């Protein structure tokens, strides 16, 4: 039984020590050209919820979403001001600012920060 526990512990240590993790080597902001592909809006609404013998009104906020496409990936930004500016410009191109993390294996991860 002791041998089995020791072998299990050795296997776990080997498994965790042999796996390599990516390390972030730089974080930058980049401006890229993106295509606006979708817009979504859902207005503010209120639903009644029963609490014992009475009802409480639960408020749900409005949703404003613009979806852009860059290198085959879709990114969304949830902002009323951006929605009002770009909701009528579907299928057009614009500039967007991405927060980019570069890793030691050469891969990059893009996070949409804002649309210009």
N, C-alpha and C positions, 0 to 999 in steps of 0.2 A: 504494500500500500504506500509506504514511504517512497519507494522508487517511482511509482506512478505519479505521485505529487511532485517529486523533484523533476521528472521528465516533462511534466506539464509546465512547470515554472520555467525550465530551460527553453522549451519551445516558445512560450510566450515572450520571453526576453529576446530570443532570436527574431521572432516575428516583428516585434516593435522596433528593434534596433536596425533591422535590414530595410525597413521601409524608408524611402527618402521623401522628404517634404519639400515643396517648392518654397523658395524664399523670395520675398519681395525686395527688389533691388532699387526701384525708383517709383515715385509717385508724381505725376505731372498732370497738367490740364492741356488738352489739345482741342483745337477748333476744326471740325470736320463738316463736310457737306452731307446732309441727310435728306431723305424723302419723307414727307408727311403722308402717312398711309391711312390714318383713321382718327375719328373724333368720337367722343362719347359724353353725353350729358344726362344726368338724372337730377331732377329738381329736389328741393327740400320737401320732406313730407313728415307727417306725424301719425303715429299709430297708438291706439288705446290698448293698454295692458291692464288686466284685472289684478287688483291687489286686495284680496279679501272681498269686502262688499262694495268697494269703490273702484273706479278706474283712474289710472295715471296715464297721462299723455307722454309718450316717448318721442322725442324729436330726432330725426335722422338728417344729417347735413347733405347739402347738394354735392354732386360729384362732377368734376370737370376733368376730362382726360384727353390728351393728345398723344397719339402713338406715331413714332417715327421709325424708319428703317435705315440701318447702317450696316453694310457688309453682310446682308442677309439676316441680321438679327434685329428684333423689334425692341424698342425702348419706349417707356411711357413716362409722361410727366403730368402730375396732377396739380394744376394751378389754374385758377379762374382767369387771371390776366392773360396767361399764355393761351388758354382755350379761346378767349374772346378775340385774340389777335390772329390765330391760325385755324379756327374751325371752318372757315370758308376757303381755305387754301389746300384742300386735299389733293394729292398727287403732284404737288409742287415741291421744289427743292429749297432748302434754307440752310443756314449755318447753325450748328449746335456745339456746345462746349461739353466735352467729356472729361471726366476724372479717370485717368488711365494708370493702372498699376502694371508695372513690368516685372516679370519674375526671372530668376536666374536661368531657367531653361529656355528663355526667349519668348515665352508666351505673354500675351497682354490681356488684361481684363478691363473692359470699358464700362463706365457708369455714367449715365446721362445726368449732367448737372443742370443745364438750362438750354433754351433755344433762343438764339439771337433774333 
